[in-house]
């Protein structure tokens, strides 16, 4: 099962969910999506708006791939479970966010083998296929990435 998440922002991320829904039939693996408060209601994927923290962690734990926005908490959680992650940053130009800090974070991670950054929805299908083809170890390399993200968040806060 691939797990898509838009995080806990009070608005949805319809651009991401709409594209995943439109390409879901191309995969022989189910996709489960947390769509938040988005207006778009998927037709071809299993979805829910919000759930408990325990359920979210179970979805991360059992997912083969995580597909998400570039929220720091989402990235930290996915990578702490050793999951490859496909990242579509929320962008100001698309009305997804009020600035482009998610693009900056995604670009900072883009050279990592387990992080598949896409900037347009048309790139999602390829990135999802590529992410399914790798195996990520949750070990010291992953811990260094978690440290990097924690440092990045601290720099933003100061």
N, CA, C and O of each residue as an XYZ file, in Angstrom:
632
protein
N       0.831     -1.164      0.000
C       0.000      0.000      0.000
C       0.885      1.239      0.000
O       1.815      1.363      0.796
N       0.568      2.159     -0.920
C       1.225      3.461     -0.904
C       0.348      4.398     -0.081
O      -0.880      4.320     -0.131
N       0.981      5.272      0.665
C       0.264      6.192      1.537
C       0.550      7.627      1.119
O       1.704      8.054      1.066
N      -0.512      8.364      0.823
C      -0.400      9.781      0.483
C      -0.947     10.605      1.637
O      -1.964     10.256      2.237
N      -0.262     11.702      1.943
C      -0.707     12.554      3.034
C      -0.474     14.021      2.713
O       0.521     14.391      2.089
N      -1.408     14.842      3.151
C      -1.302     16.293      2.946
C      -0.992     17.015      4.244
O      -0.923     18.244      4.268
N      -0.806     16.266      5.324
C      -0.469     16.885      6.598
C      -1.694     17.415      7.326
O      -2.829     17.064      7.003
N      -1.446     18.257      8.305
C      -2.529     18.717      9.181
C      -2.896     20.181      8.991
O      -3.588     20.753      9.835
N      -2.455     20.794      7.917
C      -2.844     22.187      7.653
C      -4.368     22.278      7.545
O      -5.032     21.301      7.198
N      -4.910     23.449      7.844
C      -6.368     23.599      7.793
C      -6.952     23.604      6.379
O      -8.172     23.601      6.213
N      -6.101     23.610      5.376
C      -6.577     23.512      3.993
C      -6.044     22.221      3.390
O      -5.116     21.616      3.927
N      -6.614     21.813      2.308
C      -6.176     20.579      1.665
C      -5.031     20.832      0.710
O      -4.435     21.909      0.700
N      -4.735     19.838     -0.082
C      -3.732     19.943     -1.133
C      -4.305     19.202     -2.330
O      -3.794     18.166     -2.756
N      -5.395     19.773     -2.861
C      -6.152     19.132     -3.939
C      -5.310     18.836     -5.165
O      -5.541     17.833     -5.840
N      -4.343     19.683     -5.467
C      -3.494     19.472     -6.644
C      -2.787     18.119     -6.548
O      -2.697     17.401     -7.544
N      -2.297     17.770     -5.391
C      -1.630     16.479     -5.186
C      -2.634     15.328     -5.223
O      -2.426     14.347     -5.937
N      -3.699     15.442     -4.474
C      -4.671     14.344     -4.365
C      -5.366     14.081     -5.700
O      -5.583     12.927     -6.068
N      -5.713     15.133     -6.420
C      -6.367     14.967     -7.731
C      -5.468     14.170     -8.681
O      -5.951     13.284     -9.386
N      -4.183     14.473     -8.707
C      -3.268     13.772     -9.613
C      -3.077     12.320     -9.196
O      -3.083     11.423    -10.039
N      -2.909     12.087     -7.908
C      -2.760     10.698     -7.441
C      -4.005      9.894     -7.809
O      -3.897      8.756     -8.267
N      -5.169     10.472     -7.615
C      -6.414      9.787     -7.954
C      -6.479      9.465     -9.450
O      -6.957      8.400     -9.841
N      -5.998     10.387    -10.276
C      -6.087     10.176    -11.726
C      -5.119      9.114    -12.241
O      -5.355      8.537    -13.302
N      -4.034      8.843    -11.514
C      -3.061      7.848    -11.982
C      -3.097      6.557    -11.172
O      -2.327      5.638    -11.450
N      -3.963      6.473    -10.190
C      -4.025      5.293     -9.315
C      -4.234      4.003    -10.097
O      -3.693      2.961     -9.725
N      -5.006      4.059    -11.169
C      -5.285      2.849    -11.953
C      -4.038      2.300    -12.644
O      -4.045      1.164    -13.116
N      -2.967      3.094    -12.707
C      -1.721      2.655    -13.335
C      -0.877      1.774    -12.417
O       0.146      1.235    -12.840
N      -1.304      1.627    -11.163
C      -0.527      0.881    -10.185
C      -1.285     -0.357     -9.733
O      -2.509     -0.338     -9.595
N      -0.547     -1.428     -9.505
C      -1.155     -2.676     -9.039
C      -1.120     -2.766     -7.518
O      -1.197     -3.854     -6.947
N      -1.006     -1.648     -6.892
C      -0.919     -1.562     -5.435
C      -1.936     -0.516     -4.966
O      -2.051      0.547     -5.576
N      -2.661     -0.803     -3.905
C      -3.641      0.189     -3.439
C      -2.957      1.448     -2.915
O      -1.816      1.414     -2.454
N      -3.682      2.551     -2.999
C      -3.220      3.828     -2.480
C      -4.235      4.300     -1.453
O      -5.436      4.336     -1.721
N      -3.751      4.655     -0.297
C      -4.599      5.212      0.764
C      -4.162      6.645      0.974
O      -2.964      6.918      1.050
N      -5.114      7.575      1.071
C      -4.767      8.991      1.155
C      -5.464      9.694      2.303
O      -6.658      9.510      2.540
N      -4.697     10.494      3.003
C      -5.219     11.418      3.994
C      -5.343     12.745      3.255
O      -4.336     13.348      2.884
N      -6.598     13.211      3.037
C      -6.829     14.378      2.188
C      -7.091     15.656      2.973
O      -7.269     16.717      2.373
N      -7.117     15.581      4.284
C      -7.342     16.786      5.077
C      -8.657     17.452      4.740
O      -9.669     16.789      4.515
N      -8.629     18.757      4.710
C      -9.844     19.548      4.462
C     -10.021     19.896      2.984
O     -10.741     20.836      2.647
N      -9.373     19.150      2.116
C      -9.460     19.433      0.687
C     -10.882     19.352      0.149
O     -11.732     18.653      0.699
N     -11.119     20.066     -0.915
C     -12.440     20.055     -1.555
C     -12.608     18.874     -2.497
O     -13.717     18.365     -2.661
N     -11.524     18.437     -3.115
C     -11.595     17.334     -4.077
C     -11.799     16.016     -3.331
O     -11.090     15.717     -2.371
N     -12.772     15.239     -3.785
C     -13.056     13.931     -3.197
C     -12.634     12.856     -4.195
O     -13.224     12.752     -5.271
N     -11.621     12.057     -3.856
C     -11.111     11.033     -4.775
C     -12.145      9.963     -5.105
O     -13.024      9.645     -4.304
N     -12.009      9.415     -6.321
C     -12.905      8.360     -6.790
C     -12.209      7.001     -6.888
O     -12.864      5.965     -6.773
N     -10.888      6.993     -7.098
C     -10.179      5.745     -7.364
C      -9.182      5.347     -6.286
O      -8.441      4.379     -6.460
N      -9.152      6.070     -5.188
C      -8.277      5.702     -4.082
C      -9.080      5.722     -2.788
O     -10.077      6.432     -2.661
N      -8.618      4.926     -1.836
C      -9.211      4.900     -0.503
C      -8.732      6.154      0.225
O      -7.537      6.450      0.215
N      -9.638      6.889      0.851
C      -9.252      8.150      1.466
C      -9.968      8.388      2.784
O     -10.990      7.771      3.085
N      -9.406      9.294      3.553
C     -10.011      9.782      4.791
C      -9.480     11.196      4.995
O      -8.470     11.579      4.404
N     -10.152     11.955      5.817
C      -9.720     13.343      6.045
C      -8.659     13.433      7.134
O      -7.548     13.896      6.876
N      -8.979     13.009      8.322
C      -8.047     13.022      9.451
C      -8.299     11.765     10.270
O      -9.374     11.170     10.197
N      -7.304     11.368     11.046
C      -7.452     10.210     11.920
C      -6.520     10.382     13.106
O      -5.889     11.427     13.264
N      -6.438      9.377     13.920
C      -5.592      9.456     15.112
C      -4.116      9.399     14.735
O      -3.743      8.938     13.656
N      -3.305      9.873     15.642
C      -1.852      9.817     15.449
C      -1.391      8.367     15.342
O      -0.488      8.056     14.566
N      -2.005      7.487     16.117
C      -1.636      6.070     16.074
C      -1.897      5.473     14.692
O      -1.061      4.749     14.153
N      -3.051      5.780     14.132
C      -3.387      5.272     12.794
C      -2.430      5.819     11.741
O      -1.991      5.083     10.857
N      -2.108      7.102     11.832
C      -1.173      7.704     10.876
C       0.179      6.990     10.944
O       0.772      6.667      9.915
N       0.654      6.751     12.152
C       1.944      6.065     12.283
C       1.879      4.640     11.741
O       2.854      4.150     11.171
N       0.763      3.985     11.911
C       0.598      2.639     11.345
C       0.635      2.696      9.816
O       1.210      1.815      9.176
N       0.036      3.713      9.238
C       0.065      3.867      7.779
C       1.483      4.124      7.286
O       1.904      3.543      6.285
N       2.213      4.976      7.967
C       3.617      5.193      7.601
C       4.401      3.882      7.718
O       5.184      3.540      6.831
N       4.189      3.159      8.805
C       4.938      1.935      9.063
C       4.702      0.880      7.993
O       5.638      0.190      7.590
N       3.463      0.747      7.529
C       3.125     -0.319      6.588
C       3.209      0.092      5.119
O       3.122     -0.761      4.235
N       3.374      1.361      4.852
C       3.429      1.834      3.461
C       4.706      1.370      2.771
O       5.759      1.246      3.396
N       4.592      1.119      1.480
C       5.786      0.838      0.681
C       6.436      2.144      0.242
O       7.657      2.238      0.126
N       5.595      3.154     -0.002
C       6.037      4.481     -0.438
C       5.113      5.496      0.211
O       3.917      5.249      0.364
N       5.671      6.642      0.592
C       4.876      7.763      1.086
C       4.908      8.841      0.014
O       5.964      9.138     -0.543
N       3.754      9.426     -0.273
C       3.629     10.512     -1.241
C       3.076     11.701     -0.471
O       2.035     11.584      0.176
N       3.756     12.848     -0.530
C       3.361     13.921      0.370
C       3.820     15.291     -0.103
O       4.564     15.439     -1.072
N       3.340     16.276      0.629
C       3.856     17.632      0.496
C       5.233     17.653      1.170
O       5.690     16.625      1.669
N       5.886     18.799      1.187
C       7.227     18.874      1.769
C       7.197     19.491      3.157
O       8.049     20.311      3.501
N       6.216     19.096      3.950
C       6.179     19.542      5.337
C       7.260     18.838      6.127
O       7.465     17.635      5.970
N       7.949     19.574      6.970
C       9.064     19.001      7.727
C       8.616     17.827      8.593
O       9.308     16.810      8.650
N       7.478     17.944      9.264
C       6.999     16.859     10.109
C       6.681     15.609      9.306
O       6.982     14.495      9.734
N       6.080     15.793      8.156
C       5.761     14.662      7.281
C       7.038     13.976      6.812
O       7.130     12.749      6.841
N       8.018     14.759      6.382
C       9.284     14.185      5.929
C       9.993     13.447      7.056
O      10.488     12.336      6.860
N      10.044     14.057      8.229
C      10.690     13.407      9.370
C      10.032     12.079      9.704
O      10.713     11.085      9.959
N       8.717     12.066      9.701
C       8.008     10.840     10.058
C       8.252      9.741      9.024
O       8.584      8.612      9.385
N       8.089     10.064      7.753
C       8.289      9.060      6.699
C       9.706      8.495      6.749
O       9.899      7.282      6.677
N      10.674      9.361      6.871
C      12.059      8.915      6.844
C      12.453      8.195      8.129
O      13.332      7.333      8.106
N      11.821      8.532      9.241
C      12.121      7.807     10.479
C      11.642      6.359     10.396
O      12.152      5.494     11.109
N      10.665      6.093      9.528
C      10.207      4.719      9.299
C      10.970      4.052      8.156
O      10.671      2.914      7.795
N      11.939      4.741      7.593
C      12.752      4.164      6.533
C      12.006      4.004      5.222
O      12.257      3.056      4.477
N      11.090      4.921      4.933
C      10.278      4.813      3.721
C      10.767      5.761      2.634
O      11.123      6.905      2.916
N      10.783      5.286      1.392
C      11.036      6.222      0.298
C       9.852      7.191      0.238
O       8.714      6.809      0.510
N      10.130      8.438     -0.117
C       9.080      9.431     -0.134
C       9.114     10.242     -1.425
O      10.163     10.725     -1.853
N       7.942     10.378     -2.028
C       7.759     11.222     -3.195
C       7.211     12.541     -2.672
O       6.194     12.573     -1.979
N       7.890     13.622     -3.009
C       7.573     14.923     -2.443
C       7.149     15.901     -3.539
O       7.886     16.135     -4.497
N       5.964     16.461     -3.385
C       5.488     17.559     -4.231
C       5.296     18.758     -3.307
O       4.312     18.811     -2.568
N       6.219     19.723     -3.336
C       6.093     20.857     -2.431
C       4.851     21.703     -2.737
O       4.473     21.893     -3.893
N       4.241     22.194     -1.682
C       3.195     23.201     -1.847
C       3.885     24.450     -2.391
O       4.976     24.812     -1.950
N       3.223     25.112     -3.367
C       3.851     26.267     -4.005
C       2.929     27.473     -3.967
O       1.715     27.369     -4.146
N       3.540     28.601     -3.731
C       2.789     29.857     -3.691
C       2.102     30.131     -5.025
O       0.946     30.553     -5.042
N       2.783     29.904     -6.132
C       2.228     30.210     -7.447
C       0.967     29.410     -7.764
O       0.152     29.836     -8.582
N       0.802     28.256     -7.123
C      -0.395     27.433     -7.334
C      -1.447     27.673     -6.263
O      -2.507     27.047     -6.280
N      -1.160     28.577     -5.332
C      -2.095     28.860     -4.253
C      -2.099     27.796     -3.165
O      -3.026     27.741     -2.357
N      -1.070     26.948     -3.136
C      -0.997     25.874     -2.149
C      -0.521     26.378     -0.788
O      -0.812     25.775      0.245
N       0.215     27.490     -0.800
C       0.837     28.004      0.424
C       1.075     29.497      0.239
O       0.905     30.032     -0.857
N       1.469     30.164      1.321
C       1.713     31.607      1.234
C       3.167     31.945      0.924
O       3.503     33.121      0.788
N       4.031     30.951      0.810
C       5.421     31.147      0.396
C       5.945     29.833     -0.181
O       5.198     28.865     -0.320
N       7.233     29.810     -0.516
C       7.812     28.618     -1.147
C       8.837     27.910     -0.261
O       9.781     27.307     -0.771
N       8.660     27.978      1.054
C       9.628     27.317      1.935
C       9.645     25.805      1.736
O      10.674     25.172      1.971
N       8.529     25.208      1.309
C       8.534     23.760      1.075
C       9.422     23.401     -0.115
O      10.045     22.339     -0.128
N       9.479     24.275     -1.104
C      10.364     24.041     -2.247
C      11.816     24.066     -1.789
O      12.624     23.243     -2.220
N      12.142     25.007     -0.920
C      13.511     25.089     -0.400
C      13.887     23.814      0.347
O      14.977     23.277      0.147
N      13.004     23.331      1.195
C      13.281     22.111      1.953
C      13.399     20.914      1.012
O      14.316     20.105      1.152
N      12.484     20.798      0.064
C      12.530     19.678     -0.890
C      13.829     19.704     -1.693
O      14.458     18.665     -1.893
N      14.227     20.876     -2.146
C      15.470     20.982     -2.916
C      16.685     20.608     -2.074
O      17.644     20.035     -2.590
N      16.650     20.928     -0.785
C      17.756     20.572      0.095
C      17.888     19.061      0.244
O      18.974     18.557      0.529
N      16.789     18.339      0.052
C      16.800     16.880      0.197
C      16.882     16.134     -1.134
O      16.990     14.908     -1.146
N      16.833     16.841     -2.228
C      16.635     16.222     -3.539
C      17.744     15.274     -3.980
O      17.511     14.449     -4.863
N      18.922     15.356     -3.410
C      20.001     14.461     -3.825
C      20.007     13.143     -3.054
O      20.817     12.262     -3.346
N      19.129     12.999     -2.091
C      19.048     11.774     -1.299
C      18.364     10.682     -2.119
O      17.378     10.955     -2.804
N      18.858      9.485     -2.059
C      18.329      8.376     -2.857
C      16.891      8.032     -2.493
O      16.139      7.567     -3.349
N      16.490      8.251     -1.235
C      15.160      7.870     -0.783
C      14.122      8.974     -0.935
O      12.955      8.785     -0.593
N      14.545     10.129     -1.449
C      13.643     11.275     -1.600
C      13.499     11.584     -3.086
O      14.482     11.859     -3.773
N      12.269     11.535     -3.567
C      11.969     11.774     -4.976
C      11.168     13.066     -5.068
O       9.958     13.070     -4.843
N      11.844     14.156     -5.397
C      11.198     15.464     -5.445
C      10.667     15.718     -6.851
O      11.378     15.550     -7.842
N       9.414     16.123     -6.916
C       8.812     16.545     -8.173
C       8.237     17.951     -7.960
O       7.776     18.286     -6.869
N       8.271     18.748     -9.002
C       7.760     20.107     -8.878
C       6.464     20.312     -9.651
O       5.799     21.338     -9.511
N       6.118     19.333    -10.459
C       4.865     19.386    -11.219
C       4.126     18.066    -11.035
O       4.747     17.011    -10.905
N       2.819     18.130    -11.026
C       2.021     16.919    -10.832
C       2.247     15.901    -11.951
O       2.096     14.699    -11.732
N       2.603     16.367    -13.132
C       2.830     15.446    -14.256
C       4.018     14.515    -14.013
O       4.172     13.522    -14.724
N       4.854     14.815    -13.030
C       6.019     13.995    -12.721
C       5.739     12.921    -11.667
O       6.602     12.088    -11.388
N       4.549     12.936    -11.087
C       4.245     12.023     -9.976
C       4.294     10.553    -10.368
O       4.882      9.752     -9.640
N       3.702     10.176    -11.482
C       3.654      8.771    -11.892
C       5.056      8.172    -11.939
O       5.302      7.114    -11.360
N       5.970      8.845    -12.626
C       7.347      8.363    -12.747
C       8.006      8.268    -11.378
O       8.654      7.267    -11.071
N       7.848      9.292    -10.557
C       8.486      9.297     -9.240
C       7.934      8.187     -8.352
O       8.685      7.558     -7.606
N       6.637      7.943     -8.426
C       6.041      6.868     -7.631
C       6.596      5.517     -8.070
O       6.887      4.665     -7.230
N       6.742      5.315     -9.370
C       7.325      4.059     -9.873
C       8.771      3.918     -9.430
O       9.195      2.845     -9.000
N       9.525      5.005     -9.536
C      10.934      4.961     -9.125
C      11.054      4.665     -7.634
O      11.905      3.876     -7.224
N      10.211      5.289     -6.827
C      10.265      5.092     -5.372
C       9.944      3.650     -4.995
O      10.512      3.119     -4.040
N       9.041      3.014     -5.733
C       8.681      1.623     -5.448
C       9.836      0.676     -5.743
O       9.860     -0.445     -5.235
N      10.785      1.109     -6.550
C      11.860      0.213     -6.976
C      13.081      0.230     -6.053
O      14.036     -0.512     -6.285
N      13.063      1.064     -5.011
C      14.230      1.097     -4.133
C      13.895      0.524     -2.764
O      12.732      0.422     -2.375
N      14.933      0.158     -2.059
C      14.794     -0.318     -0.695
C      15.574      0.632      0.195
O      16.752      0.895     -0.048
N      14.920      1.143      1.220
C      15.564      2.091      2.119
C      15.812      1.399      3.441
O      14.922      0.747      3.986
N      17.004      1.538      3.948
C      17.354      0.984      5.255
C      17.135      2.061      6.300
O      17.523      3.211      6.096
N      16.527      1.709      7.401
C      16.383      2.669      8.492
C      17.544      2.479      9.450
O      17.434      1.776     10.455
N      18.637      3.106      9.129
C      19.845      2.973      9.937
C      20.539      4.306     10.097
O      19.891      5.350     10.171
N      21.863      4.269     10.152
C      22.622      5.481     10.439
C      22.459      6.537      9.353
O      22.436      7.728      9.661
N      22.346      6.135      8.106
C      22.149      7.094      7.021
C      20.827      7.823      7.221
O      20.751      9.037      7.036
N      19.803      7.099      7.591
C      18.504      7.701      7.853
C      18.561      8.625      9.061
O      17.943      9.689      9.063
N      19.302      8.218     10.089
C      19.440      9.067     11.271
C      20.120     10.376     10.925
O      19.771     11.415     11.486
N      21.080     10.354     10.015
C      21.741     11.596      9.616
C      20.764     12.508      8.890
O      20.854     13.730      9.008
N      19.840     11.932      8.146
C      18.837     12.738      7.469
C      17.882     13.359      8.481
O      17.513     14.526      8.344
N      17.484     12.610      9.477
C      16.618     13.148     10.521
C      17.326     14.294     11.238
O      16.709     15.320     11.525
N      18.616     14.125     11.527
C      19.386     15.215     12.148
C      19.426     16.433     11.240
O      19.269     17.560     11.709
N      19.636     16.217      9.938
C      19.654     17.315      8.976
C      18.329     18.082      9.012
O      18.319     19.312      9.053
N      17.212     17.350      8.998
C      15.907     18.007      9.023
C      15.679     18.759     10.328
O      15.156     19.874     10.317
N      16.059     18.170     11.432
C      15.915     18.869     12.706
C      16.732     20.157     12.722
O      16.253     21.185     13.201
N      17.958     20.116     12.204
C      18.796     21.314     12.123
C      18.169     22.348     11.204
O      18.181     23.542     11.501
N      17.621     21.885     10.082
C      16.974     22.787      9.126
C      15.802     23.513      9.785
O      15.639     24.722      9.619
N      14.995     22.773     10.528
C      13.843     23.375     11.210
C      14.313     24.391     12.253
O      13.731     25.469     12.375
N      15.353     24.053     12.998
C      15.876     24.987     13.995
C      16.372     26.260     13.328
O      16.156     27.348     13.861
N      17.037     26.157     12.168
C      17.513     27.341     11.452
C      16.359     28.225     11.015
O      16.470     29.450     11.057
N      15.254     27.625     10.596
C      14.092     28.404     10.165
C      13.482     29.144     11.352
O      13.059     30.293     11.226
N      13.438     28.486     12.491
C      12.833     29.070     13.678
C      13.647     30.214     14.273
O      13.105     31.039     15.009
N      14.940     30.274     13.965
C      15.772     31.319     14.560
C      15.950     32.516     13.669
O      16.628     33.471     14.046
